[in-house]
């Protein structure tokens, strides 16, 4: 099936090199000896990579991007091939020569008018959307946008509600019941057994506003993570403590990727059909909609097939998805949560 233009990213665009950087030969090395690794950190043109397989599996090495990759974006979670010095010794430097096709991608833009996509995380199976039951209060708009990005990017979303000892999380969680969204609640003294079981063996990314307890949760999941935490200010705004994405190994298997606190979550890169692809039953219903239908219902789409669904459960889910699609039409920063 042909790829849509919206599916292309920076790695699909080839830029003709300048004379000074053109290779002397058109023959490119195949790098058949490249070692498989996972990117766990990024810092100023250097990538931390953990080797996979072999006697030295688990060794973390520092690598640079090979010249032949050009400006190919490499982010935390990427599966790469590396060559060179893989000893992991201080001062050693390997080269990333391959970036494997991604199984999932979490993207965002700065706002809904910004056409430039930022890849947040690659190859995560789960997206744990972290909100607080109180202090700061949970924001439906932020969760809806994160859900849209997860469904469009091929991730399984999970709603994590922290500080459940401060307020009842059930009312907020009920807003997403029709989507069959897994929900975990975490109070200060709650055990994390259910959440650990849910994340074990997978790569899971965590996103959330600053001050919701995301880094505190990471420190509980990975006791030696030592992620910085901070209190919420008097006006209900969090302070950014995680400044870079980093992947941390979970005890018992799997990885969690802690991402910086989100101030805005633009969706300029997402089309309605990207979201519907995550709901096979609704995608088939949408085939009966007129051309150009945005599935928002009357008055914008008076003939939307969603309004003709007879099954009550499917209809409730369709209405919930309609609310998600409505976020693509809104750039209301107040709906996203506190900003600085």
C-alpha positions as a printed NumPy array, in Angstrom:
array([[  0.   ,   0.   ,   0.   ],
       [  1.368,   3.392,  -0.975],
       [  2.452,   5.624,   1.889],
       [  0.647,   8.902,   2.428],
       [  2.681,  12.09 ,   2.335],
       [  1.866,  12.648,   6.016],
       [  3.593,   9.369,   6.884],
       [  7.003,  10.594,   5.724],
       [  9.485,  12.106,   8.161],
       [ 12.974,  13.565,   8.008],
       [ 14.632,  10.205,   7.406],
       [ 12.671,   9.765,   4.151],
       [ 14.016,  12.998,   2.632],
       [ 17.411,  12.865,   0.975],
       [ 19.368,  16.094,   0.878],
       [ 22.026,  16.397,  -1.83 ],
       [ 25.353,  16.791,  -0.013],
       [ 27.594,  19.752,  -0.648],
       [ 30.815,  19.253,  -2.546],
       [ 32.827,  19.213,   0.649],
       [ 30.893,  16.298,   2.119],
       [ 30.28 ,  14.166,  -0.966],
       [ 31.704,  10.667,  -0.711],
       [ 34.573,   9.859,  -3.036],
       [ 32.733,   6.75 ,  -4.156],
       [ 29.068,   5.88 ,  -4.635],
       [ 29.697,   2.576,  -2.893],
       [ 28.364,   2.646,   0.662],
       [ 29.508,   0.27 ,   3.4  ],
       [ 26.851,  -2.296,   4.328],
       [ 27.982,  -2.54 ,   7.953],
       [ 26.988,  -6.189,   8.182],
       [ 29.02 ,  -6.392,  11.389],
       [ 27.025,  -3.655,  13.145],
       [ 25.877,  -4.551,  16.656],
       [ 22.242,  -4.144,  17.609],
       [ 21.601,  -1.651,  20.39 ],
       [ 18.844,   0.476,  21.897],
       [ 19.161,   4.23 ,  22.357],
       [ 18.592,   5.109,  26.025],
       [ 19.713,   8.756,  26.16 ],
       [ 20.549,  11.722,  23.933],
       [ 22.816,  14.614,  24.868],
       [ 24.31 ,  17.215,  22.513],
       [ 25.149,  15.033,  19.553],
       [ 25.987,  11.941,  21.586],
       [ 23.724,   8.948,  22.07 ],
       [ 23.832,   6.479,  24.936],
       [ 23.189,   2.977,  23.564],
       [ 22.752,  -0.346,  25.37 ],
       [ 24.094,  -3.362,  23.484],
       [ 21.688,  -6.218,  22.742],
       [ 22.767,  -9.864,  22.543],
       [ 26.234, -11.325,  22.944],
       [ 28.408, -11.704,  26.024],
       [ 28.463,  -7.942,  26.565],
       [ 24.688,  -7.464,  26.348],
       [ 23.582,  -4.628,  28.586],
       [ 26.83 ,  -2.663,  28.278],
       [ 26.138,   1.036,  27.665],
       [ 28.301,   2.757,  25.086],
       [ 28.435,   6.328,  23.814],
       [ 28.017,   6.786,  20.073],
       [ 27.913,   9.517,  17.467],
       [ 25.786,   9.564,  14.322],
       [ 27.668,   8.357,  11.24 ],
       [ 28.06 ,  10.873,   8.443],
       [ 26.164,   8.704,   5.958],
       [ 23.012,   9.019,   8.087],
       [ 22.945,  12.757,   7.474],
       [ 20.276,  14.38 ,   9.619],
       [ 18.327,  11.209,  10.256],
       [ 16.61 ,  11.77 ,  13.623],
       [ 17.687,   9.348,  16.353],
       [ 15.644,   9.372,  19.553],
       [ 15.339,   7.441,  22.79 ],
       [ 13.852,   4.028,  22.088],
       [ 15.331,   3.714,  18.608],
       [ 16.831,   0.348,  17.689],
       [ 20.13 ,   1.021,  15.958],
       [ 23.218,  -0.666,  14.561],
       [ 26.591,   0.547,  15.838],
       [ 30.227,  -0.054,  14.951],
       [ 33.541,   1.054,  16.41 ],
       [ 34.665,   1.102,  20.027],
       [ 31.964,  -0.687,  22.011],
       [ 33.974,  -1.248,  25.178],
       [ 31.981,   1.3  ,  27.141],
       [ 35.22 ,   2.613,  28.631],
       [ 35.443,   6.32 ,  29.551],
       [ 36.279,   8.363,  26.466],
       [ 35.326,   5.605,  24.009],
       [ 33.096,   6.486,  21.067],
       [ 31.184,   4.243,  18.669],
       [ 29.214,   5.192,  15.543],
       [ 25.528,   4.686,  14.809],
       [ 25.323,   3.463,  11.215],
       [ 21.779,   2.077,  11.023],
       [ 18.365,   3.033,  12.39 ],
       [ 15.765,   0.264,  12.242],
       [ 12.188,   0.853,  11.139],
       [ 10.109,   1.975,  14.101],
       [  7.191,  -0.078,  15.4  ],
       [  5.616,   2.998,  17.008],
       [  6.342,   6.712,  17.212],
       [  5.076,   9.313,  19.664],
       [  5.105,  12.675,  17.906],
       [  3.968,  16.143,  18.866],
       [  4.199,  19.694,  17.589],
       [  4.71 ,  22.813,  19.689],
       [  1.111,  23.827,  18.969],
       [ -1.619,  23.149,  16.429],
       [ -0.26 ,  25.786,  14.037],
       [  3.294,  24.431,  14.018],
       [  3.984,  22.094,  11.058],
       [  7.301,  20.839,  12.488],
       [  6.983,  17.439,  14.147],
       [  9.068,  16.467,  17.145],
       [  9.608,  12.772,  17.74 ],
       [  9.383,  12.24 ,  21.485],
       [  9.882,   8.476,  21.763],
       [ 10.275,   5.529,  19.379],
       [  9.317,   1.854,  19.664],
       [  7.367,   2.125,  22.924],
       [  4.486,  -0.295,  23.305],
       [  2.713,   1.578,  26.109],
       [  2.15 ,   5.265,  26.761],
       [  1.486,   5.939,  30.442],
       [ -0.319,   9.284,  30.588],
       [  0.329,  10.59 ,  34.095],
       [ -2.027,  13.074,  35.761],
       [ -2.584,  13.958,  39.411],
       [ -5.939,  13.574,  41.136],
       [ -5.226,  16.983,  42.702],
       [ -2.433,  19.551,  43.096],
       [ -2.374,  20.225,  40.172],
       [ -5.896,  19.198,  39.067],
       [ -6.19 ,  16.771,  36.12 ],
       [ -6.881,  18.24 ,  32.681],
       [ -9.211,  16.402,  30.314],
       [ -7.845,  18.301,  27.312],
       [ -4.288,  17.138,  27.885],
       [ -5.318,  13.497,  28.3  ],
       [ -7.46 ,  13.654,  25.157],
       [ -4.557,  15.014,  23.127],
       [ -2.169,  12.409,  24.501],
       [ -4.695,   9.694,  23.606],
       [ -4.935,  10.996,  20.048],
       [ -1.133,  10.979,  19.71 ],
       [ -0.937,   7.451,  21.163],
       [ -3.61 ,   5.982,  18.894],
       [ -2.138,   7.683,  15.827],
       [  1.395,   6.558,  16.7  ],
       [  0.623,   2.905,  17.404],
       [  1.028,   2.967,  21.204],
       [ -1.295,   1.44 ,  23.808],
       [ -2.367,   4.277,  26.132],
       [ -2.726,   3.791,  29.885],
       [ -4.043,   6.47 ,  32.236],
       [ -2.031,   6.758,  35.448],
       [ -3.558,   8.891,  38.209],
       [ -1.168,   9.843,  41.004],
       [ -1.875,  11.505,  44.358],
       [ -5.037,   9.441,  44.76 ],
       [ -4.684,  10.01 ,  48.512],
       [ -5.514,  13.702,  47.935],
       [ -8.732,  13.291,  45.9  ],
       [-11.009,  10.597,  44.474],
       [ -9.687,   9.708,  40.993],
       [-12.778,   7.742,  39.919],
       [-14.782,  10.711,  38.618],
       [-11.985,  11.81 ,  36.297],
       [-11.273,   8.244,  35.137],
       [-14.974,   7.76 ,  34.323],
       [-14.7  ,  10.362,  31.554],
       [-12.778,   7.817,  29.46 ],
       [-14.789,   4.666,  30.254],
       [-16.204,   4.315,  26.736],
       [-12.684,   4.046,  25.285],
       [-11.875,   0.962,  27.396],
       [ -8.797,   2.839,  28.577],
       [ -6.764,   0.958,  31.213],
       [ -6.512,   3.054,  34.391],
       [ -4.111,   2.677,  37.323],
       [ -4.277,   4.818,  40.455],
       [ -1.289,   5.459,  42.677],
       [ -1.389,   6.972,  46.145],
       [  1.667,   7.759,  48.21 ],
       [  1.384,   4.488,  50.147],
       [ -0.101,   2.298,  47.394],
       [  1.694,  -0.773,  46.131],
       [  2.749,  -0.744,  42.473],
       [  2.204,  -4.437,  41.772],
       [ -0.521,  -3.98 ,  39.137],
       [  1.427,  -1.275,  37.33 ],
       [  4.642,  -3.3  ,  37.408],
       [  2.808,  -6.286,  35.923],
       [  1.37 ,  -4.076,  33.187],
       [  4.776,  -2.663,  32.204],
       [  6.953,  -5.757,  32.701],
       [  8.777,  -6.912,  29.578],
       [  7.736,  -3.931,  27.437],
       [  9.081,  -0.505,  26.55 ],
       [  6.768,   2.087,  28.11 ],
       [  6.929,   5.873,  27.857],
       [  5.66 ,   8.226,  30.566],
       [  4.356,  11.703,  29.783],
       [  2.695,  14.32 ,  31.951],
       [  2.746,  17.895,  33.147],
       [  5.409,  18.959,  35.618],
       [  4.342,  18.524,  39.222],
       [  2.014,  15.543,  38.697],
       [  4.455,  13.119,  40.335],
       [  5.827,  11.494,  37.183],
       [  9.462,  11.486,  38.296],
       [  8.433,  10.314,  41.766],
       [  6.614,   7.412,  40.121],
       [  9.689,   6.592,  38.026],
       [ 11.847,   6.562,  41.161],
       [  9.457,   4.067,  42.75 ],
       [  9.433,   1.855,  39.658],
       [ 13.226,   2.033,  39.277],
       [ 14.666,   2.529,  42.789],
       [ 18.15 ,   3.521,  41.602],
       [ 16.892,   5.949,  38.943],
       [ 17.428,   9.032,  41.145],
       [ 15.243,  11.239,  38.942],
       [ 14.91 ,  14.787,  40.284],
       [ 11.557,  15.787,  41.786],
       [ 10.009,  19.095,  42.793],
       [  6.989,  20.549,  44.537],
       [  4.087,  22.345,  42.88 ],
       [  4.13 ,  26.14 ,  43.14 ],
       [  1.443,  28.152,  44.882],
       [ -0.387,  28.818,  41.607],
       [ -0.736,  25.142,  40.734],
       [  2.109,  24.964,  38.244],
       [  4.773,  22.3  ,  38.228],
       [  8.452,  22.985,  37.771],
       [ 10.366,  21.047,  35.127],
       [ 12.694,  18.541,  36.762],
       [ 13.108,  15.978,  33.945],
       [ 14.848,  17.945,  31.198],
       [ 15.774,  15.109,  28.816],
       [ 14.184,  11.8  ,  27.875],
       [ 15.955,   8.76 ,  29.272],
       [ 15.21 ,   5.026,  29.19 ],
       [ 15.603,   3.151,  32.477],
       [ 15.685,  -0.61 ,  32.886],
       [ 12.851,  -2.027,  34.987],
       [ 13.642,  -4.623,  37.645],
       [ 12.229,  -7.846,  36.255],
       [ 12.542,  -6.809,  32.6  ],
       [ 11.403,  -4.026,  30.327],
       [ 12.104,  -0.307,  30.122],
       [ 10.413,   2.92 ,  31.155],
       [ 11.187,   6.107,  29.256],
       [ 10.849,   9.213,  31.401],
       [ 10.179,  12.29 ,  29.278],
       [ 10.407,  15.999,  30.169],
       [  7.287,  17.654,  31.566],
       [  4.906,  18.72 ,  28.801],
       [  3.783,  22.357,  28.542],
       [  1.885,  21.936,  25.258],
       [  0.895,  19.044,  23.025],
       [  0.24 ,  20.148,  19.456],
       [ -1.453,  17.788,  16.999],
       [ -0.872,  19.589,  13.698],
       [  0.63 ,  16.43 ,  12.181],
       [ -2.376,  14.154,  12.838],
       [ -5.356,  13.487,  10.56 ],
       [ -8.699,  11.957,  11.687],
       [ -8.008,   8.721,   9.826],
       [ -4.797,   8.268,  11.838],
       [ -6.906,   8.088,  15.002],
       [ -9.623,   5.851,  13.535],
       [ -7.   ,   3.294,  12.499],
       [ -6.767,   2.355,  16.198],
       [-10.485,   1.438,  16.301],
       [-11.177,  -1.234,  13.681],
       [-14.953,  -1.26 ,  14.269],
       [-15.228,   2.502,  13.875],
       [-12.889,   2.564,  10.885],
       [-15.285,   0.234,   9.036],
       [-18.242,   2.468,   9.969],
       [-16.347,   5.522,   8.718],
       [-16.162,   3.944,   5.26 ],
       [-19.87 ,   4.772,   4.917],
       [-19.287,   8.468,   5.612],
       [-19.311,  10.987,   2.752],
       [-15.979,  12.081,   1.323],
       [-14.246,  14.652,   3.506],
       [-16.218,  13.794,   6.643],
       [-14.382,  14.815,   9.812],
       [-16.727,  12.688,  11.976],
       [-17.55 ,  15.625,  14.231],
       [-21.288,  15.308,  13.591],
       [-23.847,  18.065,  12.947],
       [-23.647,  20.796,  11.891],
       [-20.18 ,  20.196,  10.401],
       [-20.946,  16.631,   9.248],
       [-24.727,  16.079,   9.153],
       [-24.396,  12.745,   7.33 ],
       [-21.681,  11.201,   9.521],
       [-22.237,   7.445,   9.797],
       [-21.303,   7.533,  13.492],
       [-24.779,   8.893,  14.224],
       [-26.392,   5.819,  12.636],
       [-24.667,   3.236,  14.869],
       [-27.291,   1.072,  16.584],
       [-25.119,  -0.922,  19.002],
       [-25.126,   1.063,  22.289],
       [-21.555,   0.15 ,  23.299],
       [-20.135,   0.957,  19.862],
       [-22.131,   4.194,  19.764],
       [-20.724,   5.293,  23.139],
       [-17.209,   4.576,  21.909],
       [-17.905,   6.492,  18.683],
       [-19.053,   9.522,  20.664],
       [-15.934,   9.298,  22.853],
       [-13.717,   9.13 ,  19.77 ],
       [-15.649,  12.08 ,  18.323],
       [-14.643,  14.095,  21.372],
       [-11.017,  13.101,  20.771],
       [-11.267,  14.183,  17.142],
       [-12.636,  17.527,  18.293],
       [ -9.286,  18.203,  19.951],
       [ -7.747,  18.335,  16.468],
       [ -9.901,  21.41 ,  15.835],
       [ -8.922,  23.152,  19.073],
       [ -5.747,  24.932,  20.11 ],
       [ -6.982,  25.879,  23.582],
       [ -3.856,  25.966,  25.741],
       [ -5.973,  26.299,  28.905],
       [ -7.372,  22.852,  28.166],
       [ -3.875,  21.42 ,  28.192],
       [ -3.011,  22.36 ,  31.729],
       [ -0.924,  24.952,  33.561],
       [  1.717,  26.821,  31.592],
       [  4.511,  29.103,  32.687]])
